[in-house]
Amino acid sequence: MITDNMTLRQLQTESARALSTMQATNNNIYQFNKQAHHNSHKWYCAVIEWYIDEYGDLPSKVGPGKGVKLIYDELSDQ
């Protein structure tokens, strides 16, 4: 899986982009909790895998996630 070689920070930022594109409902969030109960690493991967299934690649590369600007990105550019 594409997430296997990603750092924790990459998983966090990609999942943040993905989450910002979806409607924040209990059912949407529950699908990830069900896959990764009390394991944040697996949770980030589940979110990213959902996004890839929906849009075909990482949120930073395609779909609505590509346009998401994170504060972390701005701090990294300085």
PDB file of N, CA, C and O in Angstrom:
ATOM      1  N   MET A   1       0.831  -1.185   0.000  1.00  0.00           N
ATOM      2  CA  MET A   1       0.000   0.000   0.000  1.00  0.00           C
ATOM      3  C   MET A   1       0.872   1.243   0.000  1.00  0.00           C
ATOM      4  O   MET A   1       1.976   1.242   0.543  1.00  0.00           O
ATOM      5  N   ILE A   2       0.374   2.282  -0.603  1.00  0.00           N
ATOM      6  CA  ILE A   2       1.129   3.528  -0.736  1.00  0.00           C
ATOM      7  C   ILE A   2       1.507   4.125   0.620  1.00  0.00           C
ATOM      8  O   ILE A   2       2.532   4.799   0.730  1.00  0.00           O
ATOM      9  N   THR A   3       0.703   3.890   1.642  1.00  0.00           N
ATOM     10  CA  THR A   3       0.975   4.469   2.958  1.00  0.00           C
ATOM     11  C   THR A   3       2.105   3.752   3.704  1.00  0.00           C
ATOM     12  O   THR A   3       2.599   4.272   4.705  1.00  0.00           O
ATOM     13  N   ASP A   4       2.515   2.594   3.247  1.00  0.00           N
ATOM     14  CA  ASP A   4       3.540   1.811   3.948  1.00  0.00           C
ATOM     15  C   ASP A   4       4.875   2.533   4.079  1.00  0.00           C
ATOM     16  O   ASP A   4       5.585   2.333   5.065  1.00  0.00           O
ATOM     17  N   ASN A   5       5.226   3.354   3.122  1.00  0.00           N
ATOM     18  CA  ASN A   5       6.526   4.025   3.127  1.00  0.00           C
ATOM     19  C   ASN A   5       6.453   5.499   3.510  1.00  0.00           C
ATOM     20  O   ASN A   5       7.412   6.246   3.316  1.00  0.00           O
ATOM     21  N   MET A   6       5.317   5.911   4.053  1.00  0.00           N
ATOM     22  CA  MET A   6       5.151   7.314   4.420  1.00  0.00           C
ATOM     23  C   MET A   6       5.558   7.532   5.869  1.00  0.00           C
ATOM     24  O   MET A   6       5.366   6.660   6.718  1.00  0.00           O
ATOM     25  N   THR A   7       6.128   8.713   6.146  1.00  0.00           N
ATOM     26  CA  THR A   7       6.450   9.077   7.523  1.00  0.00           C
ATOM     27  C   THR A   7       5.164   9.413   8.264  1.00  0.00           C
ATOM     28  O   THR A   7       4.113   9.605   7.653  1.00  0.00           O
ATOM     29  N   LEU A   8       5.260   9.481   9.580  1.00  0.00           N
ATOM     30  CA  LEU A   8       4.094   9.847  10.378  1.00  0.00           C
ATOM     31  C   LEU A   8       3.580  11.229   9.985  1.00  0.00           C
ATOM     32  O   LEU A   8       2.370  11.423   9.873  1.00  0.00           O
ATOM     33  N   ARG A   9       4.466  12.179   9.774  1.00  0.00           N
ATOM     34  CA  ARG A   9       4.052  13.536   9.387  1.00  0.00           C
ATOM     35  C   ARG A   9       3.343  13.516   8.035  1.00  0.00           C
ATOM     36  O   ARG A   9       2.350  14.221   7.856  1.00  0.00           O
ATOM     37  N   GLN A  10       3.824  12.739   7.098  1.00  0.00           N
ATOM     38  CA  GLN A  10       3.153  12.630   5.803  1.00  0.00           C
ATOM     39  C   GLN A  10       1.760  12.031   5.950  1.00  0.00           C
ATOM     40  O   GLN A  10       0.809  12.500   5.324  1.00  0.00           O
ATOM     41  N   LEU A  11       1.641  10.996   6.777  1.00  0.00           N
ATOM     42  CA  LEU A  11       0.330  10.402   7.027  1.00  0.00           C
ATOM     43  C   LEU A  11      -0.620  11.430   7.632  1.00  0.00           C
ATOM     44  O   LEU A  11      -1.786  11.511   7.245  1.00  0.00           O
ATOM     45  N   GLN A  12      -0.120  12.210   8.576  1.00  0.00           N
ATOM     46  CA  GLN A  12      -0.956  13.211   9.229  1.00  0.00           C
ATOM     47  C   GLN A  12      -1.412  14.294   8.257  1.00  0.00           C
ATOM     48  O   GLN A  12      -2.586  14.664   8.251  1.00  0.00           O
ATOM     49  N   THR A  13      -0.508  14.801   7.446  1.00  0.00           N
ATOM     50  CA  THR A  13      -0.887  15.884   6.540  1.00  0.00           C
ATOM     51  C   THR A  13      -1.788  15.392   5.409  1.00  0.00           C
ATOM     52  O   THR A  13      -2.727  16.087   5.019  1.00  0.00           O
ATOM     53  N   GLU A  14      -1.515  14.215   4.886  1.00  0.00           N
ATOM     54  CA  GLU A  14      -2.375  13.679   3.829  1.00  0.00           C
ATOM     55  C   GLU A  14      -3.773  13.384   4.369  1.00  0.00           C
ATOM     56  O   GLU A  14      -4.767  13.667   3.701  1.00  0.00           O
ATOM     57  N   SER A  15      -3.854  12.824   5.559  1.00  0.00           N
ATOM     58  CA  SER A  15      -5.175  12.539   6.121  1.00  0.00           C
ATOM     59  C   SER A  15      -5.908  13.826   6.469  1.00  0.00           C
ATOM     60  O   SER A  15      -7.132  13.882   6.347  1.00  0.00           O
ATOM     61  N   ALA A  16      -5.196  14.856   6.898  1.00  0.00           N
ATOM     62  CA  ALA A  16      -5.834  16.147   7.174  1.00  0.00           C
ATOM     63  C   ALA A  16      -6.441  16.723   5.896  1.00  0.00           C
ATOM     64  O   ALA A  16      -7.557  17.241   5.916  1.00  0.00           O
ATOM     65  N   ARG A  17      -5.717  16.635   4.799  1.00  0.00           N
ATOM     66  CA  ARG A  17      -6.256  17.107   3.513  1.00  0.00           C
ATOM     67  C   ARG A  17      -7.504  16.314   3.130  1.00  0.00           C
ATOM     68  O   ARG A  17      -8.505  16.886   2.700  1.00  0.00           O
ATOM     69  N   ALA A  18      -7.435  14.999   3.288  1.00  0.00           N
ATOM     70  CA  ALA A  18      -8.566  14.142   2.934  1.00  0.00           C
ATOM     71  C   ALA A  18      -9.781  14.460   3.797  1.00  0.00           C
ATOM     72  O   ALA A  18     -10.890  14.601   3.283  1.00  0.00           O
ATOM     73  N   LEU A  19      -9.575  14.572   5.105  1.00  0.00           N
ATOM     74  CA  LEU A  19     -10.683  14.840   6.008  1.00  0.00           C
ATOM     75  C   LEU A  19     -11.348  16.181   5.749  1.00  0.00           C
ATOM     76  O   LEU A  19     -12.558  16.325   5.925  1.00  0.00           O
ATOM     77  N   SER A  20     -10.563  17.152   5.335  1.00  0.00           N
ATOM     78  CA  SER A  20     -11.139  18.479   5.088  1.00  0.00           C
ATOM     79  C   SER A  20     -12.048  18.492   3.861  1.00  0.00           C
ATOM     80  O   SER A  20     -12.789  19.453   3.653  1.00  0.00           O
ATOM     81  N   THR A  21     -12.002  17.449   3.057  1.00  0.00           N
ATOM     82  CA  THR A  21     -12.833  17.400   1.850  1.00  0.00           C
ATOM     83  C   THR A  21     -14.145  16.655   2.067  1.00  0.00           C
ATOM     84  O   THR A  21     -15.023  16.684   1.205  1.00  0.00           O
ATOM     85  N   MET A  22     -14.286  15.993   3.204  1.00  0.00           N
ATOM     86  CA  MET A  22     -15.494  15.201   3.430  1.00  0.00           C
ATOM     87  C   MET A  22     -16.410  15.889   4.436  1.00  0.00           C
ATOM     88  O   MET A  22     -15.967  16.703   5.248  1.00  0.00           O
ATOM     89  N   GLN A  23     -17.676  15.552   4.367  1.00  0.00           N
ATOM     90  CA  GLN A  23     -18.634  16.081   5.321  1.00  0.00           C
ATOM     91  C   GLN A  23     -18.367  15.445   6.681  1.00  0.00           C
ATOM     92  O   GLN A  23     -18.236  14.225   6.783  1.00  0.00           O
ATOM     93  N   ALA A  24     -18.286  16.255   7.708  1.00  0.00           N
ATOM     94  CA  ALA A  24     -17.967  15.766   9.045  1.00  0.00           C
ATOM     95  C   ALA A  24     -19.227  15.242   9.729  1.00  0.00           C
ATOM     96  O   ALA A  24     -19.912  15.973  10.445  1.00  0.00           O
ATOM     97  N   THR A  25     -19.516  13.978   9.497  1.00  0.00           N
ATOM     98  CA  THR A  25     -20.665  13.336  10.142  1.00  0.00           C
ATOM     99  C   THR A  25     -20.167  12.180  10.993  1.00  0.00           C
ATOM    100  O   THR A  25     -19.055  11.687  10.805  1.00  0.00           O
ATOM    101  N   ASN A  26     -20.994  11.760  11.919  1.00  0.00           N
ATOM    102  CA  ASN A  26     -20.625  10.619  12.761  1.00  0.00           C
ATOM    103  C   ASN A  26     -20.348   9.382  11.919  1.00  0.00           C
ATOM    104  O   ASN A  26     -19.389   8.656  12.183  1.00  0.00           O
ATOM    105  N   ASN A  27     -21.168   9.136  10.919  1.00  0.00           N
ATOM    106  CA  ASN A  27     -20.984   7.949  10.081  1.00  0.00           C
ATOM    107  C   ASN A  27     -19.681   7.994   9.305  1.00  0.00           C
ATOM    108  O   ASN A  27     -18.993   6.981   9.188  1.00  0.00           O
ATOM    109  N   ASN A  28     -19.336   9.160   8.773  1.00  0.00           N
ATOM    110  CA  ASN A  28     -18.083   9.277   8.017  1.00  0.00           C
ATOM    111  C   ASN A  28     -16.874   9.025   8.909  1.00  0.00           C
ATOM    112  O   ASN A  28     -15.950   8.313   8.514  1.00  0.00           O
ATOM    113  N   ILE A  29     -16.871   9.597  10.098  1.00  0.00           N
ATOM    114  CA  ILE A  29     -15.742   9.411  11.004  1.00  0.00           C
ATOM    115  C   ILE A  29     -15.737   7.994  11.577  1.00  0.00           C
ATOM    116  O   ILE A  29     -14.674   7.405  11.770  1.00  0.00           O
ATOM    117  N   TYR A  30     -16.916   7.451  11.847  1.00  0.00           N
ATOM    118  CA  TYR A  30     -17.018   6.107  12.422  1.00  0.00           C
ATOM    119  C   TYR A  30     -16.377   5.048  11.525  1.00  0.00           C
ATOM    120  O   TYR A  30     -15.793   4.085  12.022  1.00  0.00           O
ATOM    121  N   GLN A  31     -16.485   5.220  10.213  1.00  0.00           N
ATOM    122  CA  GLN A  31     -15.896   4.216   9.320  1.00  0.00           C
ATOM    123  C   GLN A  31     -14.400   4.051   9.556  1.00  0.00           C
ATOM    124  O   GLN A  31     -13.868   2.952   9.405  1.00  0.00           O
ATOM    125  N   PHE A  32     -13.724   5.123   9.920  1.00  0.00           N
ATOM    126  CA  PHE A  32     -12.288   5.045  10.194  1.00  0.00           C
ATOM    127  C   PHE A  32     -12.032   4.508  11.601  1.00  0.00           C
ATOM    128  O   PHE A  32     -11.102   3.729  11.809  1.00  0.00           O
ATOM    129  N   ASN A  33     -12.853   4.922  12.565  1.00  0.00           N
ATOM    130  CA  ASN A  33     -12.713   4.414  13.928  1.00  0.00           C
ATOM    131  C   ASN A  33     -12.898   2.898  13.960  1.00  0.00           C
ATOM    132  O   ASN A  33     -12.211   2.198  14.704  1.00  0.00           O
ATOM    133  N   LYS A  34     -13.819   2.401  13.159  1.00  0.00           N
ATOM    134  CA  LYS A  34     -14.097   0.973  13.108  1.00  0.00           C
ATOM    135  C   LYS A  34     -12.884   0.198  12.577  1.00  0.00           C
ATOM    136  O   LYS A  34     -12.618  -0.918  13.021  1.00  0.00           O
ATOM    137  N   GLN A  35     -12.160   0.784  11.639  1.00  0.00           N
ATOM    138  CA  GLN A  35     -10.999   0.123  11.040  1.00  0.00           C
ATOM    139  C   GLN A  35      -9.750   0.218  11.910  1.00  0.00           C
ATOM    140  O   GLN A  35      -8.864  -0.631  11.816  1.00  0.00           O
ATOM    141  N   ALA A  36      -9.674   1.227  12.744  1.00  0.00           N
ATOM    142  CA  ALA A  36      -8.429   1.481  13.474  1.00  0.00           C
ATOM    143  C   ALA A  36      -8.710   1.881  14.920  1.00  0.00           C
ATOM    144  O   ALA A  36      -8.299   2.953  15.365  1.00  0.00           O
ATOM    145  N   HIS A  37      -9.389   1.043  15.626  1.00  0.00           N
ATOM    146  CA  HIS A  37      -9.775   1.323  17.005  1.00  0.00           C
ATOM    147  C   HIS A  37      -8.548   1.604  17.876  1.00  0.00           C
ATOM    148  O   HIS A  37      -7.716   0.719  18.075  1.00  0.00           O
ATOM    149  N   HIS A  38      -8.433   2.816  18.391  1.00  0.00           N
ATOM    150  CA  HIS A  38      -7.356   3.250  19.293  1.00  0.00           C
ATOM    151  C   HIS A  38      -5.961   3.109  18.689  1.00  0.00           C
ATOM    152  O   HIS A  38      -5.003   2.822  19.407  1.00  0.00           O
ATOM    153  N   ASN A  39      -5.841   3.307  17.380  1.00  0.00           N
ATOM    154  CA  ASN A  39      -4.528   3.249  16.739  1.00  0.00           C
ATOM    155  C   ASN A  39      -4.463   4.370  15.704  1.00  0.00           C
ATOM    156  O   ASN A  39      -4.976   4.224  14.594  1.00  0.00           O
ATOM    157  N   SER A  40      -3.842   5.472  16.062  1.00  0.00           N
ATOM    158  CA  SER A  40      -3.836   6.636  15.184  1.00  0.00           C
ATOM    159  C   SER A  40      -3.116   6.374  13.867  1.00  0.00           C
ATOM    160  O   SER A  40      -3.532   6.896  12.833  1.00  0.00           O
ATOM    161  N   HIS A  41      -2.068   5.594  13.879  1.00  0.00           N
ATOM    162  CA  HIS A  41      -1.337   5.290  12.646  1.00  0.00           C
ATOM    163  C   HIS A  41      -2.259   4.592  11.644  1.00  0.00           C
ATOM    164  O   HIS A  41      -2.314   4.971  10.475  1.00  0.00           O
ATOM    165  N   LYS A  42      -2.975   3.580  12.105  1.00  0.00           N
ATOM    166  CA  LYS A  42      -3.919   2.883  11.226  1.00  0.00           C
ATOM    167  C   LYS A  42      -5.068   3.793  10.809  1.00  0.00           C
ATOM    168  O   LYS A  42      -5.587   3.675   9.699  1.00  0.00           O
ATOM    169  N   TRP A  43      -5.466   4.702  11.698  1.00  0.00           N
ATOM    170  CA  TRP A  43      -6.556   5.627  11.405  1.00  0.00           C
ATOM    171  C   TRP A  43      -6.164   6.542  10.247  1.00  0.00           C
ATOM    172  O   TRP A  43      -6.939   6.721   9.307  1.00  0.00           O
ATOM    173  N   TYR A  44      -4.974   7.116  10.310  1.00  0.00           N
ATOM    174  CA  TYR A  44      -4.498   7.972   9.213  1.00  0.00           C
ATOM    175  C   TYR A  44      -4.478   7.177   7.902  1.00  0.00           C
ATOM    176  O   TYR A  44      -4.913   7.671   6.861  1.00  0.00           O
ATOM    177  N   CYS A  45      -3.974   5.950   7.963  1.00  0.00           N
ATOM    178  CA  CYS A  45      -3.918   5.115   6.758  1.00  0.00           C
ATOM    179  C   CYS A  45      -5.320   4.833   6.214  1.00  0.00           C
ATOM    180  O   CYS A  45      -5.528   4.862   5.001  1.00  0.00           O
ATOM    181  N   ALA A  46      -6.275   4.564   7.093  1.00  0.00           N
ATOM    182  CA  ALA A  46      -7.653   4.291   6.659  1.00  0.00           C
ATOM    183  C   ALA A  46      -8.248   5.501   5.946  1.00  0.00           C
ATOM    184  O   ALA A  46      -8.932   5.354   4.933  1.00  0.00           O
ATOM    185  N   VAL A  47      -7.991   6.687   6.471  1.00  0.00           N
ATOM    186  CA  VAL A  47      -8.495   7.913   5.844  1.00  0.00           C
ATOM    187  C   VAL A  47      -7.878   8.083   4.453  1.00  0.00           C
ATOM    188  O   VAL A  47      -8.583   8.374   3.487  1.00  0.00           O
ATOM    189  N   ILE A  48      -6.586   7.903   4.360  1.00  0.00           N
ATOM    190  CA  ILE A  48      -5.890   8.063   3.077  1.00  0.00           C
ATOM    191  C   ILE A  48      -6.353   7.011   2.077  1.00  0.00           C
ATOM    192  O   ILE A  48      -6.562   7.320   0.904  1.00  0.00           O
ATOM    193  N   GLU A  49      -6.513   5.780   2.528  1.00  0.00           N
ATOM    194  CA  GLU A  49      -6.980   4.722   1.635  1.00  0.00           C
ATOM    195  C   GLU A  49      -8.389   5.014   1.125  1.00  0.00           C
ATOM    196  O   GLU A  49      -8.689   4.768  -0.043  1.00  0.00           O
ATOM    197  N   TRP A  50      -9.260   5.541   1.999  1.00  0.00           N
ATOM    198  CA  TRP A  50     -10.602   5.947   1.565  1.00  0.00           C
ATOM    199  C   TRP A  50     -10.495   6.997   0.454  1.00  0.00           C
ATOM    200  O   TRP A  50     -11.172   6.910  -0.571  1.00  0.00           O
ATOM    201  N   TYR A  51      -9.633   7.986   0.680  1.00  0.00           N
ATOM    202  CA  TYR A  51      -9.479   9.063  -0.299  1.00  0.00           C
ATOM    203  C   TYR A  51      -8.967   8.518  -1.627  1.00  0.00           C
ATOM    204  O   TYR A  51      -9.470   8.895  -2.686  1.00  0.00           O
ATOM    205  N   ILE A  52      -7.993   7.655  -1.583  1.00  0.00           N
ATOM    206  CA  ILE A  52      -7.440   7.067  -2.810  1.00  0.00           C
ATOM    207  C   ILE A  52      -8.507   6.272  -3.547  1.00  0.00           C
ATOM    208  O   ILE A  52      -8.573   6.317  -4.775  1.00  0.00           O
ATOM    209  N   ASP A  53      -9.341   5.544  -2.814  1.00  0.00           N
ATOM    210  CA  ASP A  53     -10.447   4.812  -3.443  1.00  0.00           C
ATOM    211  C   ASP A  53     -11.427   5.768  -4.131  1.00  0.00           C
ATOM    212  O   ASP A  53     -11.970   5.458  -5.191  1.00  0.00           O
ATOM    213  N   GLU A  54     -11.642   6.928  -3.514  1.00  0.00           N
ATOM    214  CA  GLU A  54     -12.576   7.915  -4.070  1.00  0.00           C
ATOM    215  C   GLU A  54     -12.000   8.678  -5.264  1.00  0.00           C
ATOM    216  O   GLU A  54     -12.695   8.895  -6.256  1.00  0.00           O
ATOM    217  N   TYR A  55     -10.731   9.085  -5.171  1.00  0.00           N
ATOM    218  CA  TYR A  55     -10.164  10.023  -6.139  1.00  0.00           C
ATOM    219  C   TYR A  55      -8.963   9.504  -6.928  1.00  0.00           C
ATOM    220  O   TYR A  55      -8.535  10.151  -7.884  1.00  0.00           O
ATOM    221  N   GLY A  56      -8.410   8.350  -6.548  1.00  0.00           N
ATOM    222  CA  GLY A  56      -7.372   7.747  -7.358  1.00  0.00           C
ATOM    223  C   GLY A  56      -5.938   7.967  -6.952  1.00  0.00           C
ATOM    224  O   GLY A  56      -5.049   7.292  -7.472  1.00  0.00           O
ATOM    225  N   ASP A  57      -5.676   8.887  -6.041  1.00  0.00           N
ATOM    226  CA  ASP A  57      -4.291   9.126  -5.599  1.00  0.00           C
ATOM    227  C   ASP A  57      -4.328   9.908  -4.293  1.00  0.00           C
ATOM    228  O   ASP A  57      -5.399  10.159  -3.741  1.00  0.00           O
ATOM    229  N   LEU A  58      -3.167  10.286  -3.808  1.00  0.00           N
ATOM    230  CA  LEU A  58      -3.053  11.020  -2.551  1.00  0.00           C
ATOM    231  C   LEU A  58      -3.775  12.367  -2.619  1.00  0.00           C
ATOM    232  O   LEU A  58      -3.866  12.969  -3.690  1.00  0.00           O
ATOM    233  N   PRO A  59      -4.282  12.838  -1.493  1.00  0.00           N
ATOM    234  CA  PRO A  59      -4.963  14.130  -1.459  1.00  0.00           C
ATOM    235  C   PRO A  59      -4.093  15.303  -1.922  1.00  0.00           C
ATOM    236  O   PRO A  59      -4.613  16.278  -2.462  1.00  0.00           O
ATOM    237  N   SER A  60      -2.805  15.219  -1.721  1.00  0.00           N
ATOM    238  CA  SER A  60      -1.926  16.309  -2.152  1.00  0.00           C
ATOM    239  C   SER A  60      -1.726  16.318  -3.666  1.00  0.00           C
ATOM    240  O   SER A  60      -1.167  17.271  -4.210  1.00  0.00           O
ATOM    241  N   LYS A  61      -2.181  15.258  -4.352  1.00  0.00           N
ATOM    242  CA  LYS A  61      -1.930  15.142  -5.787  1.00  0.00           C
ATOM    243  C   LYS A  61      -3.166  15.300  -6.664  1.00  0.00           C
ATOM    244  O   LYS A  61      -3.071  15.842  -7.765  1.00  0.00           O
ATOM    245  N   VAL A  62      -4.331  14.831  -6.193  1.00  0.00           N
ATOM    246  CA  VAL A  62      -5.534  14.860  -7.027  1.00  0.00           C
ATOM    247  C   VAL A  62      -6.775  15.209  -6.213  1.00  0.00           C
ATOM    248  O   VAL A  62      -6.765  15.169  -4.983  1.00  0.00           O
ATOM    249  N   GLY A  63      -7.834  15.548  -6.924  1.00  0.00           N
ATOM    250  CA  GLY A  63      -9.127  15.771  -6.298  1.00  0.00           C
ATOM    251  C   GLY A  63      -9.177  17.025  -5.446  1.00  0.00           C
ATOM    252  O   GLY A  63      -8.296  17.882  -5.527  1.00  0.00           O
ATOM    253  N   PRO A  64     -10.209  17.124  -4.636  1.00  0.00           N
ATOM    254  CA  PRO A  64     -10.390  18.340  -3.836  1.00  0.00           C
ATOM    255  C   PRO A  64      -9.304  18.550  -2.780  1.00  0.00           C
ATOM    256  O   PRO A  64      -9.077  19.681  -2.350  1.00  0.00           O
ATOM    257  N   GLY A  65      -8.639  17.490  -2.361  1.00  0.00           N
ATOM    258  CA  GLY A  65      -7.574  17.621  -1.370  1.00  0.00           C
ATOM    259  C   GLY A  65      -6.375  18.387  -1.884  1.00  0.00           C
ATOM    260  O   GLY A  65      -5.624  18.978  -1.108  1.00  0.00           O
ATOM    261  N   LYS A  66      -6.198  18.377  -3.188  1.00  0.00           N
ATOM    262  CA  LYS A  66      -5.048  19.068  -3.790  1.00  0.00           C
ATOM    263  C   LYS A  66      -5.089  20.566  -3.525  1.00  0.00           C
ATOM    264  O   LYS A  66      -4.048  21.213  -3.412  1.00  0.00           O
ATOM    265  N   GLY A  67      -6.284  21.109  -3.427  1.00  0.00           N
ATOM    266  CA  GLY A  67      -6.429  22.550  -3.199  1.00  0.00           C
ATOM    267  C   GLY A  67      -6.407  22.959  -1.742  1.00  0.00           C
ATOM    268  O   GLY A  67      -6.465  24.152  -1.441  1.00  0.00           O
ATOM    269  N   VAL A  68      -6.326  22.008  -0.831  1.00  0.00           N
ATOM    270  CA  VAL A  68      -6.343  22.314   0.598  1.00  0.00           C
ATOM    271  C   VAL A  68      -4.981  22.856   1.012  1.00  0.00           C
ATOM    272  O   VAL A  68      -3.948  22.246   0.737  1.00  0.00           O
ATOM    273  N   LYS A  69      -4.992  23.996   1.668  1.00  0.00           N
ATOM    274  CA  LYS A  69      -3.765  24.606   2.163  1.00  0.00           C
ATOM    275  C   LYS A  69      -3.719  24.442   3.674  1.00  0.00           C
ATOM    276  O   LYS A  69      -4.612  24.914   4.379  1.00  0.00           O
ATOM    277  N   LEU A  70      -2.696  23.783   4.171  1.00  0.00           N
ATOM    278  CA  LEU A  70      -2.546  23.554   5.602  1.00  0.00           C
ATOM    279  C   LEU A  70      -1.606  24.587   6.207  1.00  0.00           C
ATOM    280  O   LEU A  70      -0.681  25.060   5.545  1.00  0.00           O
ATOM    281  N   ILE A  71      -1.842  24.930   7.451  1.00  0.00           N
ATOM    282  CA  ILE A  71      -0.943  25.847   8.159  1.00  0.00           C
ATOM    283  C   ILE A  71       0.461  25.254   8.195  1.00  0.00           C
ATOM    284  O   ILE A  71       1.448  25.981   8.083  1.00  0.00           O
ATOM    285  N   TYR A  72       0.549  23.947   8.349  1.00  0.00           N
ATOM    286  CA  TYR A  72       1.843  23.259   8.370  1.00  0.00           C
ATOM    287  C   TYR A  72       2.632  23.551   7.091  1.00  0.00           C
ATOM    288  O   TYR A  72       3.847  23.742   7.140  1.00  0.00           O
ATOM    289  N   ASP A  73       1.938  23.587   5.944  1.00  0.00           N
ATOM    290  CA  ASP A  73       2.593  23.884   4.676  1.00  0.00           C
ATOM    291  C   ASP A  73       3.209  25.272   4.700  1.00  0.00           C
ATOM    292  O   ASP A  73       4.329  25.473   4.230  1.00  0.00           O
ATOM    293  N   GLU A  74       2.479  26.215   5.244  1.00  0.00           N
ATOM    294  CA  GLU A  74       2.974  27.599   5.301  1.00  0.00           C
ATOM    295  C   GLU A  74       4.184  27.707   6.211  1.00  0.00           C
ATOM    296  O   GLU A  74       5.123  28.440   5.899  1.00  0.00           O
ATOM    297  N   LEU A  75       4.183  27.002   7.315  1.00  0.00           N
ATOM    298  CA  LEU A  75       5.318  27.030   8.234  1.00  0.00           C
ATOM    299  C   LEU A  75       6.544  26.349   7.618  1.00  0.00           C
ATOM    300  O   LEU A  75       7.678  26.771   7.848  1.00  0.00           O
ATOM    301  N   SER A  76       6.311  25.307   6.843  1.00  0.00           N
ATOM    302  CA  SER A  76       7.402  24.575   6.204  1.00  0.00           C
ATOM    303  C   SER A  76       8.072  25.398   5.103  1.00  0.00           C
ATOM    304  O   SER A  76       9.254  25.217   4.813  1.00  0.00           O
ATOM    305  N   ASP A  77       7.301  26.306   4.491  1.00  0.00           N
ATOM    306  CA  ASP A  77       7.831  27.124   3.402  1.00  0.00           C
ATOM    307  C   ASP A  77       8.744  28.243   3.910  1.00  0.00           C
ATOM    308  O   ASP A  77       9.477  28.843   3.125  1.00  0.00           O
ATOM    309  N   GLN A  78       8.705  28.524   5.196  1.00  0.00           N
ATOM    310  CA  GLN A  78       9.491  29.649   5.729  1.00  0.00           C
ATOM    311  C   GLN A  78      10.911  29.247   6.012  1.00  0.00           C
ATOM    312  O   GLN A  78      11.707  30.070   6.463  1.00  0.00           O
TER     313      GLN A  78
END
